[in-house]
Amino acid sequence: MTVTVSPAAPEDLVPIFAALYGAPQEAVAWMTEVLVAAWTAQGEEGEVLGAAGLRPSPAHGAELVGGALFGRHDQAAATALALAARQEVDAVYAFADGGLLSGAALEAAGYREVAAYRLLAGPTPRATPDLPDGLSLHLLADMRDIALRLDALATYEDRIGHHAVLPQAAADDAGGFDPHLSLIALDAQGCAAGICRAAPEEGYARIDAPGVRRDLRAGPLRAALLLGVCALARARGLEHVSVESWGDTPEELASDLKLGLGVEIENPIYATG
């Protein structure tokens, strides 16, 4: 089977992305608006086999989004799209979910596994936070300075799987997170040191793994943020949590597992280079 990959205008990918993700076109249009390059994959008869594009990443070049439509030639199409992306930019990564862009297809294009997206879940941890000297935790709701919030959110930007923080991400209702169930860490100078956001769901708290400033990652701040949010969740009567992470280190994963959380979903992240 010969697969042909052709450059495309990002806006032309909307109907294909809708088919790929099983969502209305208006729900995926934003994905195409941020692409800096895009391609479609066609079969020998000109049939569309898939589409993909590159979404810029602050520290890791670009993320390859999209992939192959389900069918007999999905792996060949995914590999061809991944190769096109690799030829376009020096650094590119992609989430391997076993469908749109499988691990086997990415490996065939010369990508290697470097990290993962994980969803951990379990009873709300009850350990006591160990906050480093000179740092303090505050309710996100009490920190009204948008620039300070953006600085805290920017602590994620160098982690693979994350993207540049946009101003709307600092709003109280961004991502459905509750600022009264979320914490921000400040250093002795009042600068942002880290953040952990959570949202109340039916019977549990949905938590984003903490973001911590690079110079503080070797210490206990990450665990303090997570456990502090868990304490807020327990006070709200939420006895279970889920924790989502992108690109966390093996040490950070081990720390979360020691809290009694277990991995429920894991999608490897593959990258070039």
N, C-alpha and C positions, 0 to 999 in steps of 0.2 A: 504494500500500500504506500503510495507516494503522497506525502502531505506537503502542501504549499503554504508558506506563511507570508502574508502580505501586510505592509503597514496600513494603518487605518486611522481615521479621525476618532479621537476618544468618544465624541458624542454618538458615533455610529455603533458603539459597543453596547448602548443601553438595552436594546431588545435581546441581545445575546446574553448579557449579564443577567437580565430578568429570567431567562430560561436556565442559566447556570445555577442561580441561587434560589430559584423557585419563588420569586418575589415579584410584586408589581413593578413596572418600569419606573414609576415615580419614587419607589423605595430604594432603587439602586443608582439613580441618576447622579447622586452626589459622588459616587465612586469614580465615575468617568470624568467628573469636573476637575479632579485633582491629578489626573494622569499626565505624565510628561512624554509618554510614548505609548503606542497601542498597536496591536496586530490582530488579524484574524487568521484562522487555520482552515484551509479548504482541502477536500478530498479530490480524487482524480476526476470526478464528475462536476466539480465546482461546489459540492455541498459543504455547508459550514460545519466544521468539526469542533470549533471552540474559538475563544478569543481571550486575550490577556492584555494587561497594561502595566506600566510602572508608576508606582506611587512614591514620591520622594521620602526619604528617611533622614533625619538629621545626622546620624552617625554611621549609617550602614548603607549608603548609596540609595537604593530604592527597593521597595517591596514589589514582587510580582503578584498581581491579583488577577482573578479570573481563572481560566483553565479550559479543560476539554469537556464537551458535552458527552453524556454517557452513551456508549456504543462500542462497537467492535474495534474501533480504531482510537479509543480515547487515550491510551498510553502514548501512541505515536504522535498524536496531536499535542498532548501535554509536553512531551519531550521537545518537539519542534518549537513550541512557544517559549519554553524555558531557554532553549539555545538562542533564539532571537533576542531575548532579554539580555542574556549573557554577552552577546556581541554588541549590544547597544551601550552598556555601562560596565565599568570595571567591577563594581560591587553590587550584588543583587541577592535578595533572600526571598524565600517563599515558605508558607505554611503547607506542610504535607498532611492533608486530611483524608487520604485514601481514596479521594474521589476526583475532584477537579484537577489537582496536581498531586499525584501519588509520589511516595518516596522513591519508588522504582523509576518513575519517569524523570524525576529530578536527578537521581543518581546517574541515569543514562545521559543526562545533559551536562554532567560534570559537577553537580552540586554535592555538598557533603553536609551531614547533620551537625549542627552547631549548638542548638538549644531547643526549647520547646515552649508551647503554650500548655498550661495545666489548669485544671479545675480541681481544687481540693475541697473536701467537705467533711463535716463531723460535728460532734457536740461543741458548743461554744467553749473555747478554752478558758480556764479559770486561774491560770498562773498569774503571779504578781509582776507587773512591768518593772524592769530594772533600767531606770532612766539615767543616762550618763550625766556627769556633772556639767553644769553650764548650759544644759538644754532644758526646754520646758515644752509641755504639750498644752494645746489650746483647742477648744471647739472651733471648727471651721466657721461656724455661724457667727462667732465673735470677731473674726478677722475680716473686716469689710474692705481692706485694701486689695483691689483687684491685682495690682502689680505684685504684691506679696504672694497672693494665691498662685499667680502664673509662675513665679519663681519656684514655688514649691512643686508645682506640677512639672516644671522643666527638669526636675531630678530624674524623671523617667526617660528623658529624650535620648540618652546614650545607650539605652538598653535595646537590644534587637527585638523587633516586634512592636516598638512604640514609634510615634511620629511627632512632628513639631506641634507644640501646644498652641491652639488658637484661642483668642480672647474669650470666645463663648464657653470654653471649657471651664472658666473660672466662675461662671454663674452658679447661683445656689442650686438650681434644678438640673444642672448639666449631668447627663448620663443617668438621670433618675436618682442621683445620690442625695442623701439627706445631710445638710451641713450640721445638724444637731446630733448626727450619728457618726460624724467624721472628725478627724483630728489633724492639726498641723503642728509641726515641731519648729520651734525657733531657737536660735543660738543666743549666746549672751549679748550679742550686738543687735538682736531683734531681726536677724536675717532668716529667711526660710531655710530649714535644715531637712525637712521631710514632710510627707503627707500620707494619710491613709483615709480613703473614703468608703462609705458603706451606704447601702440602701435597704430599707426594710421590705422584705417580701412576705408572702403568706407563710408564717411559721418559722422564718429564718432570716438572717442578715446576709446580703450579698456584698462581699468586700473585694475591693481591688487590693492586691498585694501592695504593701507600702512602697513609696518612692523615697529614697534617701540620697542626700547629697554625696557625691563620690568620696569626699575626704572623710566622711563619717561612716562609710559602709562596713568598715572592719569592726565596729563596735556594736553595742546592743540596741541602737536606736530603732532599727527595723522591727525587732521583736517588741520593743516598748510601744511603738505605734500600733502594731497589730493587736497586742494584748489590751491596750487602752481602748481601742475600738470595740473589742470583744466585751470589755466591761460595760461599755455603753449599751451594747446589744443585750446583755443579760439584764441590765436595768430596765430595758424596754420589754422584757419578757421573751426575748428571742433566744431560744436554747440551742439552736443549730446555726451554723454558718457555712457559707461557701466562699472560697478564696480563689480569685483568678489571678494568674501571673503570666507574664510574657518575658522570656529570656532570663529568668532567675538562675542563680548559680546553684551547683550541687549542694553547697553549704547552706544556702538559704532554703532549699527544698528540705534538707535534713532537719533544719530548725523547725520548719512548719510541721513536719511529720512527728517530731518529738512532742508537739502540742496535742497530739491525738487526731490530727487531720489525716485523711487518706486521699490518694489520687483517684479521681473518678473519670477524668478525661485527660488525655495527653496527646497532643498533636506535635510531632517534631517540626523544627524549623531548619530548613536547609539553606545553605548559602554558598556563593562562589568564593574562590580564593582560599 
